[in-house]
């Protein structure tokens, strides 16, 4: 909500029309003779060589998949192999002008792009640069197999290294670029600027935007290319990514030094099919994909269609588009027309395509046509081309023998090392800042009005035996604010964005005061694109920055489901720990707003491996846990209850410290000691449990021990087990719907570990398995103190003269389960 950007009704309501500029289609028309002034003969031949290397590499994969051998070398590869045979010119042309500072993100059909980008960097580096990377990567484990009997140049060795590292990764070998944990559809090699490729169609469409955002915010050299297929035009992440990348604020509102478009090219590798569907004429309606660029900005994303069967045409297009990005005029959309000869995968018989169509495209095969052009132009002879093919076949045979050997290229041994994957699920690092630059801020922290206001508040919420008023008490939102502003003044890479972060101060006033403290490029409003908010956060983090994305309501997790569940959670492990994902995602859990704004989905997130999950419910815990999350190197989902933002600190008697401190993620906290029954809570039910404990003590003479989980993943059970050993009884409560709640897993774990100490089975008290009703009916949906009392009376320990108002009997439990409610 930039106040200075006045929306004038006289201007906005004025009649007129939208005019579109012509979109170039296949405009390149130069010959080899024409290009001799721009390329040396050696450079033109290397373009051919790179195309042949990619073709032979994938031919080998195809033959292994369909016949379990290549040139007499046997190997059975059960994994995926989505091939791009036919698209080599597009890949090599894309990569030609890119160096290690230019990052590419891709799709499941990315072998050609990986090799093309790697070959491009190898062609540009000197021997020392290549040796440094090869020797240091996994301490030389990927280099040693190809180095052993190598007799050629360092450049030639680097090509073998690239081919072997990629193939070993595809074959799930520990010498692979990512120790075999990424595999065919996710392989990448960051030293060459090859960033993660994605098995989810269109998955890189917003992640790549995050990479471009990182470069822009941190003023790093290079551009970003999102290599995505034409079928991904039907995917939300692609559209959301393009919307996010085209936001006017980049060109109009950001500070002069940072102003300008994002340095990204959306390069649609348009092979004209998605699975078995033909995009043009069947599953899409754009006719020419490049048309779509006109939808996003007045400059039409500088869109054009380029003939992807001509490597020189693609090289020309990328040269021109890269210059546009250097001038800060991005983003760019390229429709790179190509064709895949093979099916979606080797098991695809291509029954949806005619043989005549495939033959027609093979008859103009880019490798054959380009080779003929080289010979006709006198650049080389057919014998030279045949020699390139023979040399390439020899290389592919060699790396296949090495990568398929269990002795030379072992798979990860999860018997000898059962923690092999476990050890890379989290990086568990501690990092003050991800760059040595001084953070860019608008003022010293101590001059910030919000900081001054908080300094006057009561940091312990009890005074003279009474709760301090909300106006005077240090609130939970203040604890979150102090942790966040502290990190902004420490880490220059730290950015925060969401749908209401700037000017408004966040929907729940957590960010109030940050607008004055931070420039636009560090705190900004995003489009209402939850998928892109989280996808760009993934890309930003994996490129080297810390990011705090916010999803306003927990219910909107569904809109960012793939980005959270398939992307954020997995890239650390799929990179074998090479990538760090310092993403701290804030999400509020609501009430009062009904079925689509009041759900507690913490259990859904906790179910997904690779995410840390916290749910602080007091100001002291909020600041300490968020400090720990923001100091760490792992993705953390922070759930915040809207009911608690204005809560003062009622438990930590020393009050919330003014300085920096951390609370270890995973450690629950005893909020009230007791000896007769344990109540373990997640979220705002802490306060419900405290109220129930008072009733138990005052009315029934029972002492309840109340433990606040604070964290969900990881979770240390020691304090809970010690409490159960003392009390013999436990109730678990949360605002999440009871069915599928993480509380059920906790109850099972407690039953197994503390079985001998329990006088009754654990009882879970969650919300009803309904839609969340309106505020007026919430007392019948969310756990109330009476529910906890009734559960104890019915299932654990009869309370003297207690009349339950809620049915917690096993009969009722079975009835609800039978009906699914």
VEXMAR-631604 format. One record per residue (C-alpha): residue in three letters; x, y, z. Coordinates in steps of 0.2 Angstrom, whole numbers, plus 5000, padded with zeros to 4 digits. Layout:
VEXMAR-631604
ALAXYZ
...
***
This chain:
VEXMAR-631604
UNK500050005000
UNK501250144995
UNK500450305000
UNK501350404987
UNK500650304973
UNK499050404970
UNK497750314960
UNK496850454951
UNK495050404946
UNK495150534932
UNK496550434925
UNK496050264929
UNK494250284922
UNK494850364906
UNK494250274890
UNK495550204878
UNK496250044872
UNK497749924876
UNK498949914861
UNK500149764860
UNK501749764850
UNK502149634837
UNK502949484845
UNK504449414835
UNK504249234829
UNK505849144822
UNK506649304816
UNK508449244815
UNK508949214797
UNK510949214797
UNK511949084789
UNK513649004795
UNK514549124783
UNK513649274791
UNK514149214808
UNK516049194804
UNK516249374811
UNK515549324827
UNK516249154830
UNK517949074827
UNK517948904818
UNK518448814835
UNK516948894843
UNK515748844830
UNK516448664831
UNK516248664850
UNK514448704848
UNK514248544837
UNK515248444849
UNK514248494864
UNK512648444855
UNK513348274851
UNK513948244869
UNK512148274875
UNK511348174862
UNK512548024865
UNK512348034884
UNK510448024882
UNK510547894869
UNK511547784881
UNK510147814894
UNK508847764882
UNK509647604877
UNK509947554895
UNK508147584899
UNK507447484884
UNK508747354882
UNK509847354898
UNK511447384888
UNK512347514878
UNK513747464865
UNK513847294874
UNK514047374892
UNK512647294902
UNK511747394916
UNK509947384922
UNK509347564928
UNK507647544936
UNK507547734939
UNK506747874929
UNK507547944913
UNK506548084905
UNK507548114889
UNK507748274879
UNK508348184863
UNK508048314849
UNK508148464860
UNK510048484860
UNK510248644850
UNK509048724862
UNK510048674877
UNK511748724870
UNK511148884863
UNK510448924880
UNK512048894889
UNK513248974877
UNK513349144884
UNK513149094902
UNK514549084915
UNK514649014933
UNK513749174939
UNK512249134928
UNK511049014936
UNK509948894928
UNK508448804936
UNK507648664926
UNK506348524925
UNK506348334926
UNK506948334907
UNK508548424911
UNK510048314907
UNK510448414891
UNK510348584901
UNK511448514915
UNK512748454902
UNK512648614891
UNK512848734905
UNK514248634913
UNK515148624896
UNK514948814893
UNK515748844910
UNK517148724906
UNK517448804890
UNK517648974899
UNK518748924914
UNK520648894915
UNK521448734921
UNK521748804939
UNK519948844941
UNK519348674935
UNK520548584946
UNK520148684961
UNK518248634959
UNK518548454955
UNK519748424969
UNK518748504982
UNK517048434978
UNK516648294990
UNK518548294994
UNK518848234976
UNK517648084977
UNK516848124961
UNK518448164952
UNK519448004957
UNK518647884946
UNK518847984930
UNK520548044935
UNK521347874938
UNK521847834920
UNK521548004912
UNK522948054899
UNK522148204891
UNK522048394895
UNK521248464911
UNK519848534900
UNK519548354894
UNK519648284911
UNK518348414917
UNK517148354903
UNK517348174910
UNK517048244927
UNK515448324922
UNK514748174913
UNK515248054927
UNK514548164941
UNK512948174932
UNK512747994927
UNK513347934945
UNK511948044952
UNK510647974940
UNK511247794945
UNK511047844964
UNK512847824967
UNK513747904982
UNK515047984970
UNK513648074961
UNK513548264962
UNK512248244976
UNK512748074983
UNK511347994973
UNK510048084983
UNK509448194969
UNK509448074955
UNK508948094937
UNK507548224939
UNK508448334952
UNK510248324948
UNK511248484949
UNK512948554951
UNK513048734959
UNK514948764956
UNK514448774937
UNK512948874941
UNK511748724938
UNK510448744952
UNK509148614956
UNK508048534943
UNK506248494947
UNK505248334946
UNK503648434948
UNK503048504932
UNK503348694933
UNK504148684950
UNK505548794945
UNK504348934939
UNK504349024955
UNK505948954963
UNK507049024949
UNK506149194953
UNK506849174971
UNK508549154964
UNK508349314953
UNK507749404969
UNK509249354978
UNK510349424965
UNK509449584964
UNK509349614983
UNK511149574986
UNK511749644970
UNK512649484964
UNK513249464946
UNK512349354933
UNK510649314928
UNK509449174931
UNK508649054918
UNK507048954922
UNK507148814909
UNK505348754910
UNK504248654897
UNK502748714887
UNK501648604897
UNK502148694913
UNK501148844906
UNK499648754914
UNK500448754931
UNK500148884945
UNK501948904951
UNK502348964933
UNK500949094932
UNK501249154950
UNK503149164947
UNK502949274932
UNK501649384941
UNK502849404956
UNK504349434944
UNK503349574935
UNK502849674950
UNK502849854946
UNK503749894963
UNK505449834957
UNK505449964943
UNK504450104952
UNK504650094971
UNK506250014976
UNK507750124980
UNK508650194965
UNK510150084968
UNK509049924968
UNK507749984955
UNK507449884940
UNK506649724934
UNK507249554940
UNK508649474930
UNK507749314925
UNK507249234908
UNK505849114908
UNK506449004895
UNK505048884889
UNK505848734881
UNK504348714870
UNK504448534863
UNK502548544860
UNK502048404871
UNK501648374890
UNK501548194895
UNK500348134881
UNK499448294878
UNK499948414863
UNK499948584870
UNK499548684854
UNK497848634848
UNK497348524863
UNK497848564881
UNK498248754878
UNK497348894869
UNK498849014866
UNK499248954848
UNK500949024850
UNK501649014867
UNK502549184866
UNK500949264866
UNK500749244884
UNK502149374888
UNK500949514883
UNK499849474898
UNK501149524912
UNK501849694908
UNK501749834896
UNK503449784889
UNK502749614886
UNK504149534895
UNK505249564879
UNK504449404873
UNK504849314857
UNK504849144849
UNK506549074843
UNK506948924832
UNK507648804845
UNK508248694831
UNK509548814826
UNK510848834840
UNK511448994833
UNK509749074833
UNK509549024852
UNK511349094855
UNK510849254847
UNK509249264857
UNK510049234874
UNK511449364869
UNK510149494866
UNK509049454881
UNK510549444893
UNK510949624888
UNK509149674892
UNK509349594910
UNK510949684912
UNK510049844909
UNK508849804923
UNK507349784911
UNK506849604915
UNK505949494916
UNK506049404899
UNK505049264891
UNK505749154878
UNK504749024868
UNK506148914862
UNK505348804849
UNK506048624849
UNK505448444848
UNK505748284858
UNK505948124847
UNK505748014862
UNK504147994872
UNK503848074889
UNK504947924896
UNK505647764888
UNK504047674893
UNK502947794883
UNK502547724866
UNK502047894859
UNK500447824853
UNK499748004853
UNK500948054839
UNK500948004821
UNK502547924814
UNK502448054800
UNK502648194812
UNK504148114821
UNK504948074805
UNK504648254799
UNK505548324814
UNK506948194813
UNK507248244795
UNK507748414800
UNK508748354815
UNK509748504822
UNK511348404824
UNK511348334807
UNK510848504799
UNK512048604809
UNK513448484805
UNK513048494786
UNK513148684788
UNK514848674796
UNK515548564781
UNK514748674768
UNK515448834776
UNK517248754776
UNK517348754795
UNK517748574795
UNK517548404786
UNK516348264788
UNK517848164794
UNK518048294808
UNK516248274813
UNK516448084813
UNK517948104824
UNK516948204837
UNK515548074837
UNK516847934839
UNK517748024854
UNK516048054862
UNK515547874861
UNK517147824869
UNK516847954883
UNK515147894886
UNK515647714886
UNK517047754899
UNK515947844911
UNK514547714910
UNK515847584915
UNK516347684930
UNK514647744935
UNK513847564934
UNK515247484944
UNK514747444962
UNK516647444967
UNK517147604959
UNK515447694962
UNK514547624977
UNK512847664982
UNK512547744999
UNK512747595012
UNK511247625024
UNK511747465033
UNK513447515037
UNK512947695039
UNK511047695044
UNK511147885047
UNK511747925029
UNK510048005024
UNK509648055042
UNK511148155043
UNK510748275029
UNK508848305033
UNK509348455043
UNK510948555043
UNK510848615061
UNK511948765058
UNK512148925067
UNK512449075056
UNK512449265061
UNK512449325044
UNK512649255026
UNK513649395019
UNK514949505027
UNK514149665021
UNK513449795033
UNK511549775033
UNK510649915023
UNK509449995036
UNK508550165037
UNK509050215054
UNK509950155070
UNK508950025079
UNK508850125095
UNK507950265086
UNK506550165080
UNK504850215087
UNK504250045090
UNK505849995099
UNK505750145110
UNK503850105114
UNK504349925118
UNK505749975130
UNK504350055141
UNK503349905142
UNK503249785157
UNK504249625152
UNK503349515165
UNK501449525163
UNK501049505182
UNK501249655194
UNK500649665212
UNK499749505209
UNK498749565194
UNK498949545175
UNK499649705168
UNK498549785155
UNK498749745137
UNK499249925133
UNK500749915146
UNK501249735144
UNK502649665133
UNK501549565121
UNK501949405111
UNK501949505095
UNK503349615103
UNK504349455106
UNK504249415088
UNK504649595082
UNK506249595093
UNK506849435086
UNK506549495068
UNK507249665069
UNK508749605077
UNK509049485063
UNK508849625050
UNK510149725058
UNK511349575059
UNK511149485042
UNK511149595026
UNK510449455016
UNK508849445027
UNK507249495018
UNK505449475023
UNK503849485012
UNK502049435011
UNK500349505007
UNK500349645020
UNK502149665026
UNK502549845022
UNK501550005027
UNK500149905035
UNK501449825047
UNK500849645045
UNK499049595047
UNK499349575066
UNK500549715069
UNK502049605071
UNK502949715058
UNK502349885064
UNK503949985065
UNK504949895052
UNK504349995037
UNK505250145045
UNK506750045049
UNK507049955032
UNK507150005014
UNK505949935001
UNK507149794995
UNK507249715012
UNK505349725017
UNK504049725004
UNK502249674999
UNK502049534987
UNK500649484976
UNK499349374983
UNK500249224977
UNK500549104992
UNK501348984980
UNK502549114974
UNK502849184991
UNK503549014997
UNK504348964980
UNK505349124979
UNK505849094997
UNK506548924992
UNK507548994978
UNK508149144988
UNK508749035002
UNK509648904991
UNK510549044982
UNK511349104999
UNK510149215008
UNK508949215023
UNK507149245021
UNK505549265031
UNK504049235020
UNK502349255028
UNK500749165024
UNK499349265032
UNK498249125038
UNK498648945041
UNK497248895029
UNK498248965014
UNK499548835016
UNK498548735004
UNK498948874991
UNK500748844994
UNK500648664997
UNK501948604984
UNK503148744988
UNK503148695007
UNK502848505006
UNK503848464990
UNK505148604989
UNK505548685005
UNK505648525014
UNK506748425002
UNK508148514994
UNK509348505009
UNK509248315009
UNK509148304990
UNK510748404989
UNK511548285002
UNK511748435013
UNK512648555001
UNK511148675001
UNK510548765016
UNK508748825017
UNK508648965030
UNK506848995027
UNK505849045043
UNK504049045037
UNK502749135048
UNK500949075047
UNK499549125059
UNK498249015066
UNK496549105066
UNK494849105075
UNK493249205072
UNK493349195053
UNK492549025050
UNK492948875039
UNK494348945028
UNK495249055040
UNK495248975056
UNK496048805054
UNK497648735064
UNK498548635050
UNK500148615061
UNK499948425060
UNK500048425041
UNK501648515041
UNK502348405055
UNK502048255044
UNK503248315031
UNK505048265034
UNK506348405032
UNK505348545041
UNK505648605058
UNK503948665066
UNK503748775081
UNK502248845090
UNK502748975103
UNK501249035115
UNK502149155126
UNK503149315123
UNK504749235131
UNK504549085120
UNK504149185105
UNK505749285105
UNK506849145110
UNK506249015098
UNK506149135084
UNK507949195088
UNK508449015087
UNK507548985070
UNK508349145063
UNK510049095068
UNK509848925061
UNK510148855043
UNK508548745042
UNK506848785036
UNK505648825051
UNK503848845050
UNK503248955064
UNK501448945069
UNK500749095078
UNK498949095086
UNK498049255083
UNK497249235100
UNK498849265108
UNK499749415099
UNK499249525113
UNK499649405128
UNK500849465141
UNK502249355148
UNK501349255163
UNK502549115166
UNK504449175165
UNK504549275181
UNK506149365176
UNK505149435161
UNK505749435143
UNK507549485142
UNK508049645133
UNK509549565125
UNK509749415113
UNK509449235119
UNK508949075111
UNK507748935116
UNK508248765109
UNK507048705096
UNK506248545102
UNK506248575120
UNK504548575129
UNK504348685144
UNK503448645161
UNK502248795163
UNK501548735179
UNK502148595190
UNK500948465197
UNK500948285203
UNK499248205199
UNK499048225180
UNK500048295165
UNK499248405152
UNK500348425136
UNK499748565125
UNK500148635108
UNK499748815104
UNK498448925113
UNK497648775122
UNK499048805135
UNK497948935142
UNK496448825141
UNK497448695151
UNK498048825164
UNK496148865167
UNK495748675168
UNK497148655180
UNK496448785192
UNK494848705192
UNK495648535196
UNK496548605210
UNK495148715218
UNK493748605215
UNK494448425215
UNK496048445225
UNK497048375210
UNK498748445205
UNK499048455186
UNK500748485178
UNK500548585162
UNK501848565149
UNK501948675133
UNK502648585119
UNK503248745111
UNK504048645096
UNK503248505086
UNK504748445076
UNK505948405083
UNK505248355100
UNK506248295115
UNK505048185125
UNK506148175141
UNK505248305151
UNK503548235146
UNK504048055151
UNK504748115168
UNK503148205171
UNK502148045167
UNK503247945178
UNK502748065192
UNK500848085188
UNK500447915179
UNK499148005168
UNK499248125153
UNK498048225142
UNK498648305126
UNK497648455119
UNK497748565104
UNK496648665092
UNK497048555078
UNK495648435073
UNK495848275083
UNK495848155068
UNK497648145061
UNK498248265074
UNK500148255079
UNK499548235096
UNK498948055092
UNK500748015087
UNK501348095103
UNK500147995113
UNK500647835105
UNK502547875108
UNK502147905126
UNK501147745128
UNK502647645121
UNK503947735131
UNK503047755147
UNK501847605147
UNK502447545164
UNK502147715172
UNK500347745165
UNK498847715176
UNK497747745160
UNK498047775142
UNK498447945136
UNK496948045130
UNK496948175116
UNK495748325116
UNK495748405099
UNK494548515089
UNK493048425082
UNK493248345065
UNK492148475057
UNK492348635047
UNK492748775058
UNK491148865062
UNK490749045065
UNK491449135080
UNK489749125089
UNK489948925088
UNK491748905092
UNK491548855109
UNK490748695102
UNK492248665091
UNK493848715099
UNK494348625115
UNK493748715131
UNK494248685149
UNK492748585152
UNK493248465138
UNK494848435147
UNK493948405164
UNK492748285155
UNK494048185147
UNK495048165163
UNK493348115172
UNK492847995158
UNK494447915152
UNK495747935166
UNK495147975184
UNK493347995190
UNK493148175197
UNK492148175213
UNK490348235210
UNK490848295192
UNK489448295179
UNK490248295161
UNK489448395148
UNK490448325134
UNK490448135129
UNK492248065129
UNK491647885130
UNK492347745119
UNK490647725112
UNK490547905106
UNK492347895100
UNK491847735089
UNK490247825083
UNK491247975077
UNK492547875069
UNK491247765060
UNK490447925053
UNK492048015049
UNK491648165060
***
